[in-house]
């Protein structure tokens, strides 16, 4: 897996577990998968050997003995467990510089540590719901897809950070078609799946049960999926979400597109809470992220697990 180009790892919220799991990831991967940490070294664990680099290609040489650091100065404090809004501009700059390195061919992919959106909004007027939307803005693309992946499951939430009551209006045929097209192409291009099999979860319990528990499946979902099948997609549904995720059912598809956030994230976090990876599909570069948040409650206590970050770095480089 060794390459002369590192993966750019943006630091995320420095008051969270990002810096300490970056240390653990470096201790595990070192020269086998060099990554370049973008952030303020003041926020790194004191016992971590690190070295500033000014050329990303130096990362592979430095990584066996020290964690390569691309310094991004922050204005705020390095206090653990409490976000400092003065760090917001630094967090944003680290993401922007990571994207720039990938776009300029100086890094092979970007992996992003978790951010704290409230701190970014308070400190920098951050106008995006999350990482995914900000990265789409930086890339100049309109439609992207958030996919969560682990060894046993890939899921796509068709709607993400909105209230449940807003989902029926937001989840439309137009949205489903865009999700299917981007997901199908990305699985072919980036995951070496020649003919992706896509399963679509119904919006309602029991996929509506012929209109007795909701009628979106009858009103538009069945017809939309039939049209997509006619266009050559290997797609089935709408399927009852409560029977889609047991082991035998998962053998029948490569990715499940779900109507809303928890419908997708509950099964994957149940199957592999520590090893799930967030992948953004539809960007002109590769981006992954660990599938967890900043974990302020355990930051600095030495108990955070790096499994998801390590999986995200490996997936970015694969």
C-alpha positions as CSV (number, residue, x, y, z in Angstrom):
1,X,0.0,0.0,0.0
2,X,3.0,2.3,0.2
3,X,3.0,5.3,-2.1
4,X,5.0,8.4,-2.5
5,X,1.9,10.5,-2.2
6,X,0.4,10.6,1.3
7,X,-3.3,10.8,2.3
8,X,-4.1,14.2,3.7
9,X,-5.7,14.0,7.1
10,X,-7.4,17.2,8.3
11,X,-7.3,17.5,12.0
12,X,-11.0,18.2,12.7
13,X,-12.1,19.6,16.0
14,X,-8.9,19.8,18.1
15,X,-10.8,19.6,21.4
16,X,-12.2,16.2,20.5
17,X,-10.5,12.8,20.0
18,X,-9.1,13.6,16.5
19,X,-5.5,14.3,17.6
20,X,-5.2,11.3,19.8
21,X,-6.6,8.8,17.3
22,X,-4.3,10.4,14.7
23,X,-1.4,9.4,17.0
24,X,-2.8,5.9,17.3
25,X,-3.3,5.6,13.6
26,X,0.3,6.7,12.9
27,X,1.6,4.2,15.4
28,X,-0.3,1.4,13.6
29,X,0.3,2.4,10.0
30,X,3.6,4.4,10.0
31,X,5.5,3.8,6.7
32,X,3.0,1.3,5.4
33,X,0.5,4.0,4.7
34,X,2.0,7.5,5.2
35,X,-0.5,10.2,5.9
36,X,0.0,14.0,6.3
37,X,-1.7,15.5,9.4
38,X,-3.0,19.0,8.8
39,X,-3.4,21.1,11.9
40,X,-1.7,22.9,14.8
41,X,0.9,20.7,16.5
42,X,0.0,22.3,19.8
43,X,-3.1,20.1,19.8
44,X,-1.2,16.8,19.4
45,X,-0.4,14.5,22.3
46,X,2.8,15.5,24.1
47,X,4.4,12.1,23.7
48,X,3.9,11.9,19.9
49,X,7.0,12.3,17.7
50,X,6.0,14.5,14.8
51,X,7.9,16.4,12.2
52,X,6.8,19.4,10.1
53,X,7.0,18.9,6.3
54,X,6.8,21.6,3.7
55,X,6.6,19.2,0.7
56,X,3.9,16.5,0.9
57,X,6.2,14.0,-0.8
58,X,8.4,14.1,2.3
59,X,5.7,12.3,4.2
60,X,6.7,8.8,3.1
61,X,10.3,9.4,4.3
62,X,9.2,10.9,7.6
63,X,6.4,8.6,8.5
64,X,8.4,5.6,9.7
65,X,9.9,7.6,12.6
66,X,7.6,10.6,13.1
67,X,4.1,11.7,12.1
68,X,4.3,14.1,9.2
69,X,2.6,17.4,10.0
70,X,1.5,20.1,7.6
71,X,1.2,23.0,10.0
72,X,-2.0,25.1,10.0
73,X,-1.9,27.7,12.8
74,X,-4.9,28.0,15.1
75,X,-5.9,31.0,17.2
76,X,-7.6,29.2,20.1
77,X,-6.6,27.0,23.0
78,X,-5.8,23.3,22.9
79,X,-8.2,22.5,25.8
80,X,-9.6,18.9,25.6
81,X,-13.3,18.3,25.8
82,X,-14.4,21.9,25.2
83,X,-14.6,23.4,21.8
84,X,-13.0,26.9,21.4
85,X,-14.8,28.9,18.6
86,X,-11.5,30.7,18.1
87,X,-10.2,27.5,16.5
88,X,-13.0,27.5,13.9
89,X,-11.0,29.3,11.1
90,X,-8.1,26.9,11.6
91,X,-10.3,23.8,11.3
92,X,-11.8,25.2,8.1
93,X,-8.3,26.1,6.7
94,X,-7.1,22.5,7.4
95,X,-9.9,21.1,5.3
96,X,-9.4,23.6,2.5
97,X,-5.7,23.0,2.4
98,X,-6.2,19.2,2.4
99,X,-8.6,19.5,-0.6
100,X,-6.1,21.8,-2.3
101,X,-3.3,19.3,-1.9
102,X,-5.5,16.5,-3.4
103,X,-6.6,18.7,-6.3
104,X,-3.0,19.8,-7.0
105,X,-1.9,16.1,-7.1
106,X,0.3,16.5,-3.9
107,X,-1.9,14.0,-1.9
108,X,-3.7,10.9,-3.2
109,X,-6.9,11.4,-1.1
110,X,-8.3,13.4,1.8
111,X,-9.5,11.8,5.1
112,X,-11.3,14.2,7.5
113,X,-11.4,13.9,11.3
114,X,-14.7,14.9,12.9
115,X,-15.7,18.5,13.2
116,X,-18.0,20.3,15.7
117,X,-20.4,22.2,13.6
118,X,-21.7,24.5,16.4
119,X,-18.1,25.7,17.1
120,X,-17.6,26.4,13.4
121,X,-20.8,28.3,13.2
122,X,-20.1,30.3,16.3
123,X,-16.5,31.0,15.4
124,X,-16.5,31.4,11.7
125,X,-20.2,31.6,10.5
126,X,-19.8,28.2,8.9
127,X,-22.8,28.0,6.5
128,X,-22.8,24.3,5.7
129,X,-24.7,21.4,7.4
130,X,-21.6,19.4,7.6
131,X,-18.3,18.2,6.0
132,X,-20.0,16.6,3.0
133,X,-21.7,19.8,1.8
134,X,-18.6,21.9,2.4
135,X,-16.5,19.5,0.4
136,X,-19.0,19.6,-2.5
137,X,-18.7,23.4,-2.3
138,X,-14.9,23.3,-2.5
139,X,-15.1,20.9,-5.4
140,X,-17.7,22.9,-7.3
141,X,-20.1,20.0,-7.6
142,X,-23.9,20.1,-6.9
143,X,-24.7,16.4,-6.2
144,X,-22.8,14.2,-3.9
145,X,-23.7,11.1,-1.9
146,X,-22.8,10.1,1.6
147,X,-22.0,6.4,1.8
148,X,-21.2,4.5,5.1
149,X,-19.2,1.4,4.5
150,X,-17.8,-1.5,6.6
151,X,-16.7,-5.0,5.7
152,X,-20.3,-6.4,5.8
153,X,-22.4,-3.5,4.6
154,X,-22.6,-0.3,2.5
155,X,-25.5,2.1,3.0
156,X,-26.5,5.4,1.5
157,X,-29.0,7.7,3.4
158,X,-30.9,9.5,0.6
159,X,-31.7,12.3,3.1
160,X,-29.3,13.2,5.8
161,X,-29.4,15.9,8.5
162,X,-33.1,16.8,8.5
163,X,-36.0,16.3,10.8
164,X,-37.9,13.0,10.3
165,X,-41.1,14.9,9.6
166,X,-39.3,16.6,6.6
167,X,-38.2,13.3,5.0
168,X,-41.4,12.4,3.0
169,X,-41.2,15.8,1.2
170,X,-37.4,15.7,0.7
171,X,-37.2,12.1,-0.5
172,X,-38.3,12.3,-4.2
173,X,-37.8,10.4,-7.4
174,X,-35.4,13.1,-8.5
175,X,-33.3,12.6,-5.3
176,X,-33.4,8.8,-5.7
177,X,-32.3,8.9,-9.3
178,X,-29.3,11.1,-8.5
179,X,-28.3,8.9,-5.6
180,X,-28.6,5.8,-7.7
181,X,-26.6,7.2,-10.6
182,X,-23.7,8.5,-8.4
183,X,-23.6,5.4,-6.3
184,X,-23.6,3.0,-9.2
185,X,-20.8,4.9,-11.0
186,X,-18.7,5.2,-7.8
187,X,-19.0,1.5,-7.0
188,X,-17.8,0.7,-10.5
189,X,-14.9,3.3,-10.5
190,X,-13.6,3.2,-7.0
191,X,-14.7,-0.2,-5.5
192,X,-14.1,-2.4,-8.6
193,X,-17.7,-3.7,-8.6
194,X,-18.4,-4.3,-12.3
195,X,-22.2,-4.5,-12.0
196,X,-23.4,-3.0,-8.7
197,X,-26.6,-4.4,-7.1
198,X,-28.6,-1.8,-5.4
199,X,-31.4,-2.3,-2.9
200,X,-33.8,0.5,-2.0
201,X,-35.5,0.6,1.4
202,X,-39.1,1.7,1.6
203,X,-39.9,4.9,3.5
204,X,-42.7,3.4,5.6
205,X,-42.9,0.4,7.9
206,X,-43.2,-2.8,5.9
207,X,-42.6,-0.6,2.8
208,X,-46.1,0.7,3.3
209,X,-47.8,-2.7,3.2
210,X,-49.7,-1.9,0.0
211,X,-50.7,1.6,1.3
212,X,-51.9,0.5,4.7
213,X,-49.0,2.1,6.5
214,X,-48.1,5.0,4.1
215,X,-48.5,5.4,0.4
216,X,-45.2,6.8,-0.9
217,X,-44.1,3.4,-2.1
218,X,-47.3,3.1,-4.2
219,X,-47.4,6.7,-5.3
220,X,-43.9,7.0,-6.8
221,X,-41.3,4.6,-5.4
222,X,-42.3,1.4,-7.2
223,X,-42.7,3.2,-10.6
224,X,-39.4,5.0,-10.1
225,X,-37.5,1.8,-9.4
226,X,-39.1,0.1,-12.4
227,X,-38.0,3.0,-14.6
228,X,-34.4,2.8,-13.3
229,X,-34.5,-1.0,-14.0
230,X,-35.5,-0.2,-17.6
231,X,-32.4,2.1,-17.8
232,X,-30.1,-0.8,-17.0
233,X,-29.6,-0.5,-13.2
234,X,-29.6,-3.7,-11.2
235,X,-31.9,-2.3,-8.6
236,X,-34.7,-3.7,-6.4
237,X,-37.3,-2.3,-4.0
238,X,-38.9,-0.7,-2.2
239,X,-38.0,-3.3,0.5
240,X,-39.1,-3.4,4.1
241,X,-36.2,-1.9,6.1
242,X,-36.7,-4.3,9.0
243,X,-35.8,-7.3,6.9
244,X,-33.0,-5.8,4.7
245,X,-30.1,-6.1,7.0
246,X,-29.7,-9.6,8.3
247,X,-26.8,-11.6,7.0
248,X,-28.7,-13.6,4.3
249,X,-30.4,-10.4,3.0
250,X,-27.1,-8.5,2.7
251,X,-25.8,-11.2,0.3
252,X,-28.3,-10.0,-2.3
253,X,-27.0,-6.5,-2.8
254,X,-23.8,-4.4,-2.8
255,X,-25.3,-1.2,-1.4
256,X,-28.6,-0.2,0.3
257,X,-30.1,3.2,-0.4
258,X,-32.2,4.2,2.6
259,X,-34.8,7.0,2.9
260,X,-33.4,8.7,5.9
261,X,-30.4,9.0,8.2
262,X,-31.1,6.6,11.0
263,X,-32.6,3.9,8.7
264,X,-29.1,3.7,7.1
265,X,-26.8,4.4,10.1
266,X,-28.4,2.2,12.7
267,X,-27.7,-1.1,10.9
268,X,-24.1,-0.2,10.0
269,X,-23.2,1.1,13.4
270,X,-24.8,-2.1,14.9
271,X,-22.7,-4.3,12.7
272,X,-19.4,-2.4,13.0
273,X,-19.5,0.5,15.4
274,X,-15.8,1.0,15.5
275,X,-14.8,0.2,11.9
276,X,-17.4,2.0,9.8
277,X,-16.1,4.6,7.2
278,X,-17.9,7.6,5.8
279,X,-17.2,8.0,2.0
280,X,-18.3,10.9,-0.1
281,X,-19.3,9.8,-3.6
282,X,-19.5,12.1,-6.5
283,X,-16.5,14.3,-5.7
284,X,-13.6,14.6,-8.2
285,X,-11.3,13.3,-5.6
286,X,-11.4,10.6,-2.9
287,X,-12.6,11.5,0.6
288,X,-13.2,9.3,3.6
289,X,-13.9,10.0,7.3
290,X,-14.3,7.9,10.4
291,X,-17.9,7.2,11.2
292,X,-18.1,8.9,14.6
293,X,-18.1,12.3,16.1
294,X,-15.8,14.4,18.2
295,X,-16.5,12.4,21.4
296,X,-15.8,15.3,23.8
297,X,-16.7,13.2,26.8
298,X,-13.7,10.9,26.4
299,X,-11.2,13.3,24.7
300,X,-7.8,13.2,26.4
301,X,-8.6,10.2,28.6
302,X,-6.7,7.7,26.5
303,X,-9.7,5.4,25.8
304,X,-10.6,6.5,22.3
305,X,-10.4,3.8,19.7
306,X,-8.7,4.5,16.3
307,X,-10.3,1.6,14.4
308,X,-12.6,3.8,12.2
309,X,-9.9,6.3,11.4
310,X,-7.5,3.5,10.4
311,X,-10.2,2.0,8.2
312,X,-10.9,5.4,6.7
313,X,-7.2,6.0,5.9
314,X,-6.9,2.5,4.4
315,X,-10.0,3.0,2.3
316,X,-8.8,6.4,1.1
317,X,-5.5,4.8,0.0
318,X,-7.0,1.7,-1.6
